[in-house]
Amino acid sequence: MASDPATIASFTIHMVRESADQKVIASYLLDSLYEYRKGLIQQRKLQESKTLTVVMRELHKIVPRSKSEQDSVATIESYMIDTMSDLLALTRHVDMEIIADTQKFKQQLSSDVSGMFHRVFAFSGQKPDVREVFKTRVDDTEPAETVAQFEPGECAMVSGAGYVMPISTAPPRSHHLDTGGDGDGLSARVAFLDHEEFADAPWSSTVPAHLAFRDETNNPAEKFAQRWLTVVNDREQYEFKFEVTEAYNAWAKENDYETMSHQAIHRTIKNYFDTIGDSTDATITHPEKGRKKAHRCLKLSYENYGSATHSAPPASAD
C-alpha cells in the first residue's frame, strides 16, 4: 500500500474489545511504519518511494498523557510513546508526514509527543488546551482566548515561528458531520468526491480456523447476536432496532429462552460487537413507521418473525 499513491489504506482498532488488545495492535502498526521507512534508508530505496502521509485519529488514545492503571497496558503505552517520538523525529529523513488530531491537547495527549509536531492547527476548544498550544510554541497565551471562541471552520496555525489566525479551513468532523446521516469521515469523503470509491482490502482479516474460538455465554441475547447478527463491510446496510427486538423475542420464544426488554437486548448487542456507538448508530426513515433508530453495518439473517415489513431498509440514510 505504501507504494500506491492512489490508494488510502484505513485501519481501525475500534471493533477490538479489550483495551490491551487495542494497544497491542496500535503499537504493531506504529512499529511497522517506523521499521518500514527506516528499512528504505538501509536499502537505499527511499528516492524510489512516494511521500507517505499517515493520518492518525484520536492521537491521545495511542499516546496518552495519563497511562493506564494496569501495568501491562501502561507498558505498551510507554512503548508507543517512545516509538511515536522516534517516528516523528524520523519523518524529515524518510519523506514522511504525520497528520493527527486530538480533542484535549494538554489534558489527554503525551507531552513527549505533542512537543514534536512542527505545526498545530488549533480550533475552538477548552481554553487550557488552546493555551498550551500557544505557550509551548510562541510563549504567548493571549491569542488563546480568541481561538477558544472560534466558529466552526476557523482555526489558528501555530508553530515555533509564530502564528496565523484566523484561517478558514474544513472543521473537525465533530463540528460539521452528523454521524447518524453522514457516517464516518471516510464515508462522507467518498460521497463528496466523484473520483473516489470504497474498495475491499487486498489482505485477509479472517481469523484462521485453528485460532478461532468463542466464549460460552449464558446470555440469550448474546447467543442470538452470535448466531443471527453479522458485521458487514457495507455502510449502506442498516437494521432497524425495533425489528431486531422483534426478531430476538420471536427466536427466544421458539427456543425457550426468556424475552428481554428492548434496552437490554441492544445493550447486549453493543457489548458483544463493541461497534454500536456514535459511529454506527443511525436514525433513518422506515417506509411505514417514520424515523426510527437503526444499526449501521449489521446484517440480521433471522427471518421467522413479524410481518413482511422486516425487508431490507432503504439504501441511504436521511
Secondary structure, 3 states (H helix, E strand, C coil): CCCCCCCCCCCCCCCCCCHHHHHHHHHHHHHHHHHHHHHHHHCCCHHHCCCEEEEECCHHHHCECCCCCCHHHHHHHHHHHHHHHHHHHHHHHHCEEEEECCCCCCCCECHHHHCCCCEEEECCCCHHHHHHHHHHHHCCCHHHHHHCCCCCCEEEEEECCEEEEEEECCCCHHHHCCHHHHCCHHHHHHHHCCCCCCCCCCCCCCCCCCCCCCCCCCCHHHHHHHHHEEECCCCCCEEEHHHHHHHHHHHHHHCCCCCCCHHHHHHHHHHHHCCCCCCCEEEEEECCCEEEEEEECEEECCCCCCCHHHCCCCCCCC
